[in-house]
């Protein structure tokens, strides 16, 4: 089994950062310096992405095992979008290794269900899956555009992200698996108990902010932060507000642990 390449930098407590669908660890660039000032960060490209493009993982179980092999013990976990779903699975399987869970633009269930309306349409996700095989570049561009609709400086952000992705194309198999996970993963019955922080954008078109009330009902002890002017990637559009909220959450956990 090929091992994942992980780049580690910074000083402090261990933190593992998990990117979203179609991206790679370079997406964290707007907050890289800030995170490295507080943590020893493991910047991980998921299987099929970035420097790990040739590493295969054909299922959630295979993906999780590869990430577990690369994850530092006693680590804070930071997961964005699809990375947030993967982080929740890790929290279920390896709770003793995770000090805290920070989930950005992610929820217990990414796709809509009859009893879970504040989520992304199953039809839209199905269309992305279908179009991916016909128009690889166009599908990625549409997905990125959807993430930044109505956000200040969105055109510049989109151009930079699209350029990065097209220079470091993820594998077709990894994109297809990612869409399957977005469509079908459901962690509403999860029982992990480590400190958990949900960070959402008030203008997110993929994860509607109305899901806050649903999360509160499922997990009343969790911390929730809404960055009102942000979309699906608050760490890109509002890096200072993002890092301040993250550091405040971690600080509280450190105080409680003393």
Backbone bond lengths (Angstrom), bond angles and torsions (degrees), N, CA, C in turn:
res aa  C-N    CA-C-N  psi(-1)  N-CA   C-N-CA  omega(-1)  CA-C   N-CA-C  phi
1 X - - - 1.469 - - 1.522 109.41 -
2 X 1.307 117.53 124.99 1.461 121.33 177.48 1.524 109.60 -68.69
3 X 1.329 116.14 136.20 1.452 120.70 178.22 1.524 109.84 -88.73
4 X 1.322 115.82 150.82 1.451 120.78 177.46 1.524 110.44 -75.13
5 X 1.322 115.56 140.92 1.460 121.15 172.28 1.524 107.77 -81.76
6 X 1.325 116.47 129.85 1.462 121.69 179.22 1.528 108.61 -125.69
7 X 1.322 116.24 132.66 1.467 120.54 176.32 1.526 107.92 -103.87
8 X 1.326 116.24 128.54 1.462 121.80 -177.23 1.516 110.41 -118.05
9 X 1.332 116.07 135.08 1.462 121.13 178.64 1.517 109.60 -155.81
10 X 1.346 115.82 161.42 1.455 120.45 -178.59 1.517 111.27 96.87
11 X 1.345 115.15 175.46 1.462 121.06 -179.63 1.515 109.94 -135.58
12 X 1.332 115.93 140.69 1.453 120.53 178.78 1.510 110.61 132.80
13 X 1.321 115.94 -157.02 1.454 121.27 177.88 1.528 109.96 -65.38
14 X 1.316 115.70 152.59 1.462 120.03 -179.31 1.522 110.84 -72.43
15 X 1.326 115.35 139.04 1.462 122.09 175.46 1.525 108.40 -140.10
16 X 1.319 116.96 130.96 1.462 122.37 175.95 1.516 108.95 -107.38
17 X 1.352 117.16 125.56 1.464 122.74 -178.54 1.528 109.93 -105.28
18 X 1.329 116.54 126.47 1.464 122.81 -179.16 1.527 109.61 -116.18
19 X 1.326 116.56 118.89 1.466 122.35 -177.18 1.533 111.82 -79.07
20 X 1.327 115.36 178.60 1.456 121.59 -178.04 1.521 113.88 -98.36
21 X 1.330 115.50 -171.04 1.463 123.73 -173.44 1.523 111.64 -61.82
22 X 1.332 115.84 128.05 1.451 121.56 174.66 1.515 114.82 79.46
23 X 1.319 118.11 -6.76 1.462 121.84 -173.75 1.535 110.30 -96.71
24 X 1.325 115.99 -164.80 1.454 123.21 170.61 1.519 107.75 -153.25
25 X 1.316 117.71 -178.21 1.465 120.48 -171.83 1.523 113.59 -65.50
26 X 1.329 118.48 -16.38 1.463 120.24 178.81 1.533 111.96 -67.99
27 X 1.307 117.05 -13.74 1.459 120.11 179.24 1.537 110.85 -63.83
28 X 1.340 116.90 -20.93 1.466 120.97 -179.12 1.529 112.65 -82.68
29 X 1.316 118.03 4.20 1.464 121.31 -173.46 1.533 113.95 -51.74
30 X 1.352 120.35 -40.05 1.471 119.68 -178.58 1.530 113.88 -62.01
31 X 1.340 117.98 -21.76 1.474 120.21 -179.07 1.526 111.66 -119.94
32 X 1.319 117.00 8.21 1.470 120.50 -176.44 1.534 111.54 -57.48
33 X 1.332 116.67 -52.30 1.459 120.15 -176.17 1.526 111.36 -61.35
34 X 1.324 116.33 -42.81 1.467 120.43 179.82 1.526 111.11 -63.36
35 X 1.321 117.05 -44.56 1.468 119.97 -179.63 1.524 111.16 -65.47
36 X 1.333 116.42 -38.76 1.464 119.89 -179.44 1.527 112.30 -70.15
37 X 1.330 117.57 -18.99 1.467 120.68 177.41 1.523 111.27 -75.90
38 X 1.317 116.62 -16.34 1.478 121.66 -175.00 1.526 113.21 -118.08
39 X 1.343 116.89 -25.75 1.466 120.98 -174.10 1.524 111.86 -132.82
40 X 1.308 115.33 159.49 1.459 120.88 161.94 1.526 105.12 -90.40
41 X 1.319 115.91 104.84 1.461 121.29 -169.17 1.524 111.25 -95.99
42 X 1.319 115.26 131.43 1.461 121.31 170.41 1.525 107.41 -95.96
43 X 1.347 115.83 110.48 1.470 121.89 -179.46 1.526 106.87 -91.47
44 X 1.313 116.20 107.51 1.464 120.88 -172.29 1.520 111.36 -112.63
45 X 1.326 116.96 126.41 1.465 121.72 167.22 1.524 107.10 -87.66
46 X 1.311 116.74 124.21 1.467 120.83 -179.09 1.530 110.52 -63.81
47 X 1.326 117.92 158.94 1.476 120.24 178.02 1.527 111.59 -50.94
48 X 1.335 115.60 132.86 1.459 120.87 -179.89 1.510 114.33 86.13
49 X 1.335 117.39 2.32 1.466 121.90 -176.70 1.524 110.63 -126.61
50 X 1.350 116.03 149.52 1.448 121.66 172.78 1.519 113.44 52.97
51 X 1.332 115.93 -132.26 1.471 119.92 -178.69 1.522 112.12 -69.84
52 X 1.328 116.64 -13.82 1.472 121.16 179.09 1.535 111.85 -103.58
53 X 1.335 115.85 24.68 1.460 119.96 -176.97 1.523 112.76 -56.74
54 X 1.324 117.57 -34.28 1.463 120.91 -175.97 1.531 113.18 -89.75
55 X 1.333 116.55 2.07 1.464 120.13 176.15 1.517 108.32 -88.59
56 X 1.308 117.43 123.54 1.457 121.66 -175.02 1.532 111.92 -95.27
57 X 1.313 115.12 148.03 1.464 122.73 171.89 1.515 106.36 -152.37
58 X 1.321 116.85 106.12 1.460 120.63 -172.07 1.513 115.53 -89.17
59 X 1.336 117.17 0.86 1.461 120.61 -178.81 1.521 109.15 -154.38
60 X 1.323 116.23 166.94 1.461 119.71 176.17 1.529 110.43 -59.83
61 X 1.329 117.73 -41.59 1.463 120.43 -179.43 1.529 111.44 -60.03
62 X 1.336 116.33 -44.10 1.468 120.20 -179.95 1.522 110.54 -66.83
63 X 1.324 116.76 -40.52 1.460 121.37 179.50 1.532 110.09 -62.31
64 X 1.337 115.78 -46.95 1.462 120.71 -178.49 1.524 111.19 -62.16
65 X 1.316 117.28 -40.91 1.456 119.70 -179.41 1.525 111.34 -63.21
66 X 1.315 116.44 -39.71 1.470 119.93 178.61 1.527 110.52 -65.97
67 X 1.315 116.73 -42.07 1.466 119.59 -179.89 1.527 110.33 -67.67
68 X 1.326 117.59 -40.24 1.463 120.93 178.13 1.527 111.05 -59.28
69 X 1.325 115.98 -38.51 1.461 119.63 179.22 1.527 112.41 -65.05
70 X 1.329 115.58 -23.97 1.469 120.47 -177.30 1.527 112.93 -100.52
71 X 1.337 117.34 -11.47 1.463 120.99 -172.64 1.523 111.56 -81.62
72 X 1.339 117.74 130.59 1.470 120.04 175.36 1.533 110.38 -63.62
73 X 1.306 116.61 148.52 1.465 119.98 175.13 1.519 109.07 -73.60
74 X 1.322 116.13 146.73 1.464 122.77 -177.78 1.523 110.99 52.94
75 X 1.311 115.17 62.41 1.459 122.26 -176.09 1.523 110.58 -116.43
76 X 1.335 115.61 145.00 1.457 120.07 164.69 1.531 106.54 -74.19
77 X 1.314 116.33 146.96 1.468 120.55 -176.68 1.521 108.71 -121.62
78 X 1.338 115.05 128.62 1.465 122.55 -178.98 1.522 107.61 -121.78
79 X 1.341 117.40 115.78 1.457 120.42 -177.13 1.514 111.91 -128.84
80 X 1.329 115.89 129.02 1.470 121.35 -179.63 1.525 109.93 -107.14
81 X 1.344 116.72 128.10 1.463 122.83 173.22 1.529 110.86 55.78
82 X 1.333 118.91 -116.83 1.460 120.75 175.52 1.524 110.52 -56.11
83 X 1.337 116.99 -38.66 1.461 120.26 177.33 1.521 112.20 -59.29
84 X 1.345 116.61 -29.23 1.458 120.63 176.45 1.517 112.27 -69.20
85 X 1.333 117.36 -36.05 1.469 120.34 175.29 1.524 110.27 -66.01
86 X 1.326 116.32 -42.66 1.462 120.63 178.40 1.528 109.79 -63.21
87 X 1.338 116.76 -40.22 1.460 120.91 178.58 1.532 111.13 -61.52
88 X 1.332 117.01 -38.89 1.464 119.70 179.24 1.524 111.31 -66.66
89 X 1.326 116.95 -37.05 1.464 119.90 176.63 1.530 110.15 -65.73
90 X 1.333 117.08 -41.94 1.462 120.83 176.33 1.517 110.80 -60.45
91 X 1.332 116.80 -40.54 1.463 121.04 179.71 1.523 111.79 -63.79
92 X 1.318 116.48 -34.12 1.463 120.55 176.92 1.523 111.35 -69.83
93 X 1.332 116.43 -41.84 1.457 120.72 -172.64 1.518 113.55 -86.25
94 X 1.327 118.28 -30.36 1.464 120.85 -172.90 1.531 110.64 -136.30
95 X 1.325 118.31 56.07 1.472 120.00 -174.32 1.524 114.07 -61.85
96 X 1.328 117.94 -31.03 1.465 120.34 -176.82 1.519 112.55 -68.38
97 X 1.336 117.10 -19.28 1.465 120.95 -178.37 1.519 113.40 -91.35
98 X 1.333 117.54 -5.17 1.465 120.77 -172.28 1.523 110.17 -115.86
99 X 1.344 116.05 119.03 1.455 121.41 -177.96 1.521 111.99 -79.76
100 X 1.312 116.48 -36.78 1.457 121.26 177.41 1.520 108.66 -157.57
101 X 1.320 114.46 162.09 1.458 121.77 -176.47 1.530 108.14 -127.55
102 X 1.338 116.61 120.19 1.467 121.35 175.91 1.522 107.93 -117.34
103 X 1.318 116.52 117.44 1.461 122.69 -171.50 1.523 109.05 -116.16
104 X 1.329 115.47 112.34 1.463 121.06 -174.45 1.516 110.34 -101.51
105 X 1.350 116.64 126.46 1.470 121.26 179.22 1.519 110.40 49.10
106 X 1.315 115.24 43.57 1.460 121.42 179.16 1.522 107.72 -138.09
107 X 1.306 116.51 157.58 1.457 121.53 179.88 1.531 108.23 -141.36
108 X 1.346 117.64 174.31 1.466 118.25 176.93 1.529 113.32 -62.54
109 X 1.323 116.51 -24.81 1.463 120.92 177.43 1.519 108.17 -144.08
110 X 1.325 117.57 120.80 1.457 122.30 -174.94 1.524 112.39 -78.17
111 X 1.329 117.10 -31.18 1.467 121.07 -174.92 1.530 111.39 -104.01
112 X 1.323 115.13 154.96 1.458 121.21 -178.91 1.530 112.04 -67.25
113 X 1.336 114.09 150.34 1.455 122.21 169.92 1.528 106.06 -142.41
114 X 1.331 116.78 170.83 1.451 119.55 -177.75 1.516 113.08 -57.63
115 X 1.334 116.49 -34.08 1.457 121.43 179.65 1.530 112.13 -105.68
116 X 1.344 116.09 18.83 1.472 121.03 -177.88 1.530 107.99 -147.17
117 X 1.338 117.38 73.18 1.467 120.53 -172.68 1.521 114.84 -78.91
118 X 1.334 117.53 -25.10 1.465 120.42 -174.66 1.523 110.63 -86.24
119 X 1.314 114.81 71.88 1.463 122.32 -175.46 1.523 108.38 -159.19
120 X 1.326 116.16 -178.05 1.462 120.88 -177.77 1.521 110.18 -80.89
121 X 1.314 116.07 140.70 1.463 122.03 -178.12 1.526 111.68 -60.52
122 X 1.325 115.96 134.75 1.469 120.84 175.41 1.526 110.25 -60.97
123 X 1.329 116.58 -36.16 1.469 119.95 -179.98 1.525 111.65 -63.94
124 X 1.334 116.86 -41.44 1.463 120.57 179.87 1.527 110.31 -64.83
125 X 1.327 116.72 -43.17 1.465 119.97 178.67 1.525 110.96 -64.58
126 X 1.331 116.37 -37.86 1.464 120.10 177.77 1.526 110.87 -65.09
127 X 1.342 116.69 -37.83 1.465 120.50 177.86 1.524 111.00 -64.34
128 X 1.329 117.09 -40.87 1.459 120.17 177.34 1.528 110.00 -61.63
129 X 1.329 117.10 -41.56 1.467 120.63 179.61 1.521 110.90 -62.50
130 X 1.330 116.40 -42.70 1.458 120.87 -178.72 1.531 111.76 -68.67
131 X 1.337 116.01 -43.61 1.465 120.75 -175.90 1.527 112.64 -73.74
132 X 1.340 116.03 -23.19 1.459 119.88 -177.68 1.528 111.50 -57.24
133 X 1.329 116.71 -38.81 1.463 121.27 -178.29 1.524 111.91 -75.24
134 X 1.338 117.09 -24.38 1.455 120.99 -177.55 1.530 112.78 -91.52
135 X 1.341 116.12 -35.03 1.470 120.79 -174.44 1.521 108.89 -146.43
136 X 1.317 115.70 82.90 1.463 122.90 -175.78 1.525 111.28 -56.00
137 X 1.341 117.09 -55.76 1.464 121.20 -175.97 1.522 111.62 -65.31
138 X 1.327 116.25 -44.30 1.463 119.92 -177.97 1.517 112.60 -63.01
139 X 1.331 116.95 -37.72 1.461 120.80 -179.88 1.523 111.00 -66.28
140 X 1.333 116.32 -43.20 1.461 119.98 177.12 1.527 111.06 -61.37
141 X 1.333 116.74 -43.28 1.459 120.78 -179.24 1.527 111.43 -63.51
142 X 1.334 116.39 -41.22 1.474 120.01 179.42 1.523 110.95 -64.82
143 X 1.324 116.53 -39.25 1.461 120.44 -179.45 1.530 110.36 -65.22
144 X 1.316 116.13 -41.70 1.467 120.28 178.16 1.524 110.49 -65.60
145 X 1.328 117.06 -43.65 1.466 120.73 -179.83 1.524 111.21 -59.25
146 X 1.334 116.25 -39.15 1.462 121.30 -179.36 1.531 110.76 -63.84
147 X 1.325 116.51 -31.55 1.459 120.85 -177.11 1.531 113.09 -71.62
148 X 1.340 116.50 -23.27 1.463 119.02 -172.15 1.522 113.44 -120.94
149 X 1.310 118.19 17.19 1.466 121.24 177.85 1.528 110.22 -61.57
150 X 1.332 115.77 128.60 1.457 120.36 176.25 1.515 114.88 79.42
151 X 1.339 117.62 9.32 1.460 121.54 -178.09 1.524 109.92 -101.25
152 X 1.322 117.12 140.04 1.463 122.67 179.00 1.525 110.48 -58.39
153 X 1.332 115.53 136.27 1.468 122.26 179.92 1.531 112.80 62.33
154 X 1.329 116.99 26.27 1.464 120.29 -174.51 1.531 112.82 -63.98
155 X 1.330 117.68 -35.79 1.470 119.92 -178.09 1.527 111.01 -63.35
156 X 1.328 116.50 -42.93 1.466 120.43 179.26 1.520 110.51 -64.49
157 X 1.332 116.67 -44.62 1.466 121.16 179.43 1.521 110.44 -61.17
158 X 1.332 116.62 -43.83 1.465 120.45 -179.48 1.517 111.57 -62.34
159 X 1.339 116.92 -45.10 1.471 120.33 -179.42 1.524 110.99 -59.18
160 X 1.338 116.57 -43.25 1.462 120.22 -178.00 1.528 111.18 -66.84
161 X 1.324 116.52 -42.10 1.468 119.84 -180.00 1.523 111.51 -67.36
162 X 1.320 116.56 -43.28 1.470 120.41 -179.95 1.524 110.14 -62.27
163 X 1.333 116.99 -42.61 1.459 120.90 178.19 1.515 110.98 -60.17
164 X 1.337 116.58 -44.63 1.467 121.04 -179.63 1.518 111.28 -62.84
165 X 1.325 116.97 -44.73 1.462 120.29 -176.86 1.529 111.10 -67.56
166 X 1.323 116.91 -43.21 1.460 119.78 -177.37 1.529 111.59 -69.64
167 X 1.326 116.77 -23.02 1.462 119.72 174.68 1.529 111.18 -80.50
168 X 1.320 116.62 -24.56 1.470 122.56 -178.58 1.524 108.67 -130.18
169 X 1.311 115.33 65.63 1.462 120.56 -172.79 1.528 112.59 -63.37
170 X 1.320 116.89 130.45 1.462 118.92 172.90 1.525 109.83 -72.37
171 X 1.319 116.65 162.59 1.457 119.74 179.49 1.521 110.16 -74.86
172 X 1.307 115.88 151.92 1.465 121.62 178.01 1.529 110.20 -58.81
173 X 1.328 116.55 -42.84 1.471 120.85 -177.93 1.527 111.06 -62.16
174 X 1.344 116.77 -39.95 1.466 120.11 -179.69 1.524 110.88 -67.05
175 X 1.336 117.57 -39.67 1.460 120.68 178.35 1.527 110.93 -65.18
176 X 1.316 116.89 -41.74 1.459 120.49 179.70 1.523 111.21 -64.50
177 X 1.347 116.92 -42.73 1.461 119.91 177.48 1.523 110.09 -63.27
178 X 1.329 117.00 -42.74 1.455 120.44 179.84 1.518 112.94 -58.32
179 X 1.328 116.58 -43.09 1.462 120.05 177.91 1.526 111.58 -65.58
180 X 1.320 116.72 -36.38 1.467 120.02 176.72 1.529 110.70 -63.13
181 X 1.319 116.68 -41.18 1.462 120.09 179.04 1.526 110.47 -66.63
182 X 1.327 117.61 -41.15 1.462 120.99 177.61 1.530 111.13 -61.76
183 X 1.303 116.37 -34.43 1.470 120.68 -178.63 1.526 112.71 -77.28
184 X 1.336 117.57 -34.05 1.464 118.84 -166.00 1.523 116.26 -118.43
185 X 1.339 119.01 -18.18 1.465 118.96 -178.20 1.530 110.98 -66.29
186 X 1.316 115.93 138.41 1.464 121.19 -178.27 1.529 108.25 -144.64
187 X 1.329 116.01 110.27 1.460 120.89 -177.64 1.525 111.67 -112.00
188 X 1.323 117.03 24.25 1.461 119.61 -177.99 1.527 112.85 -66.92
189 X 1.322 116.48 -22.09 1.469 119.97 178.74 1.523 112.37 -100.29
190 X 1.327 117.56 11.23 1.456 120.86 -177.38 1.526 111.32 -63.75
191 X 1.314 115.19 151.46 1.468 120.68 -175.09 1.534 112.42 -121.57
192 X 1.342 118.74 13.07 1.457 119.06 179.74 1.528 109.56 -63.77
193 X 1.338 115.41 145.27 1.470 120.48 -170.93 1.524 114.17 -121.20
194 X 1.339 118.76 0.96 1.469 118.36 178.39 1.529 110.40 -65.96
195 X 1.331 118.20 155.85 1.471 119.91 178.29 1.532 111.01 -52.62
196 X 1.333 115.59 130.00 1.466 120.74 -174.23 1.521 110.77 -129.59
197 X 1.333 114.94 136.19 1.467 122.38 -175.08 1.524 108.23 -127.69
198 X 1.321 116.38 119.39 1.466 122.19 176.11 1.518 107.61 -98.78
199 X 1.340 117.57 126.28 1.459 122.18 -179.58 1.526 108.45 -119.92
200 X 1.322 116.40 116.95 1.462 121.47 -172.73 1.523 111.34 -124.17
201 X 1.333 115.12 155.01 1.460 121.44 175.64 1.518 110.56 -98.75
202 X 1.314 115.81 134.75 1.469 119.67 -178.42 1.513 113.53 -66.25
203 X 1.358 117.19 -20.68 1.461 121.26 -179.45 1.528 112.61 -111.61
204 X 1.311 117.10 19.19 1.463 121.12 -177.70 1.527 110.12 -66.42
205 X 1.349 117.15 126.68 1.464 121.91 178.89 1.528 111.49 -90.30
206 X 1.341 118.41 -12.84 1.467 121.36 -179.28 1.527 111.81 -97.54
207 X 1.321 115.91 -39.23 1.466 121.30 178.46 1.535 107.00 -119.97
208 X 1.330 118.28 92.46 1.466 121.03 -175.86 1.522 111.60 -58.00
209 X 1.341 116.48 137.56 1.455 120.46 -176.92 1.531 111.88 -63.96
210 X 1.325 117.32 -17.99 1.470 120.57 177.49 1.527 112.06 -62.41
211 X 1.329 117.42 -15.18 1.465 120.61 179.60 1.530 111.10 -68.63
212 X 1.328 117.70 -12.61 1.466 121.21 178.17 1.524 110.85 -53.27
213 X 1.327 117.11 -46.05 1.470 120.50 -179.00 1.527 111.39 -63.63
214 X 1.331 116.82 -36.18 1.465 120.59 178.54 1.528 110.83 -66.64
215 X 1.331 116.65 -41.53 1.464 120.67 179.52 1.529 110.30 -65.56
216 X 1.329 116.58 -40.71 1.464 120.07 179.32 1.529 111.46 -60.06
217 X 1.316 116.85 -37.52 1.464 120.25 179.44 1.531 111.30 -69.23
218 X 1.333 115.71 -39.55 1.462 120.13 -178.46 1.523 112.22 -74.69
219 X 1.358 115.88 -40.15 1.460 120.80 -171.28 1.540 109.19 -137.57
220 X 1.334 116.60 73.85 1.470 120.48 -173.12 1.525 114.98 -64.68
221 X 1.324 118.58 -18.60 1.470 120.91 -178.79 1.532 112.98 -87.46
222 X 1.317 117.50 -10.98 1.463 120.69 -176.76 1.528 111.82 -73.69
223 X 1.325 115.53 156.70 1.460 122.79 174.72 1.531 109.21 -90.72
224 X 1.320 116.55 137.58 1.470 121.05 178.48 1.521 109.00 -128.57
225 X 1.332 116.02 129.67 1.465 122.30 175.25 1.516 109.10 -121.42
226 X 1.316 117.55 131.77 1.461 122.38 174.71 1.535 108.25 -115.76
227 X 1.325 116.18 120.81 1.460 121.42 173.13 1.523 106.29 -95.45
228 X 1.315 116.20 101.72 1.463 122.76 -164.19 1.524 114.14 -57.89
229 X 1.334 118.25 -40.15 1.458 120.83 -174.61 1.524 113.15 -88.02
230 X 1.323 117.38 0.08 1.460 121.24 -175.89 1.522 112.14 -92.07
231 X 1.333 115.09 158.92 1.457 121.65 174.24 1.516 110.28 -103.36
232 X 1.340 115.48 -132.68 1.461 120.31 -172.86 1.529 113.48 -80.38
233 X 1.328 117.74 -11.98 1.465 120.65 -179.03 1.525 109.95 -131.82
234 X 1.334 118.37 72.72 1.466 120.66 -175.65 1.524 113.82 -61.61
235 X 1.324 117.87 -26.13 1.464 120.03 179.61 1.528 111.55 -72.24
236 X 1.330 117.73 -16.91 1.465 121.90 175.64 1.529 110.68 -90.97
237 X 1.318 116.62 -48.42 1.468 119.96 -175.32 1.527 113.05 -81.99
238 X 1.345 117.22 -28.38 1.465 121.08 -177.19 1.536 109.19 -138.15
239 X 1.330 116.94 64.73 1.468 120.11 -173.17 1.521 114.30 -61.10
240 X 1.340 117.65 -37.76 1.466 118.88 -178.38 1.524 111.43 -67.91
241 X 1.326 117.57 -46.33 1.470 120.75 178.19 1.519 110.75 -61.48
242 X 1.332 115.80 -37.41 1.461 120.59 179.13 1.528 111.45 -63.65
243 X 1.322 116.89 -52.14 1.465 119.63 -176.32 1.528 111.37 -67.09
244 X 1.327 117.43 -36.51 1.467 119.49 177.56 1.523 111.17 -61.41
245 X 1.335 117.08 -43.03 1.460 120.73 179.77 1.531 111.09 -67.41
246 X 1.332 115.91 -41.51 1.461 119.85 179.48 1.527 111.15 -63.74
247 X 1.335 117.09 -47.70 1.462 120.91 -177.36 1.528 111.26 -65.18
248 X 1.324 117.20 -36.77 1.462 120.69 178.40 1.528 110.28 -63.92
249 X 1.313 116.34 -41.68 1.469 121.09 177.64 1.531 110.48 -61.90
250 X 1.331 117.50 -48.25 1.464 121.06 -178.68 1.524 110.47 -64.53
251 X 1.331 116.38 -39.80 1.470 120.63 178.89 1.516 111.13 -58.42
252 X 1.321 116.91 -42.48 1.469 121.04 179.00 1.518 111.56 -62.34
253 X 1.341 115.82 -39.34 1.466 118.70 179.75 1.526 110.66 -67.24
254 X 1.326 115.78 -38.86 1.466 119.85 178.79 1.535 110.54 -64.02
255 X 1.331 116.86 -39.87 1.461 120.73 179.36 1.532 111.39 -65.23
256 X 1.335 115.68 -40.31 1.464 120.03 -179.95 1.524 111.10 -67.79
257 X 1.329 116.27 -29.59 1.463 120.14 -176.93 1.518 112.20 -76.23
258 X 1.339 117.71 -19.02 1.466 120.58 -178.12 1.517 111.75 -78.81
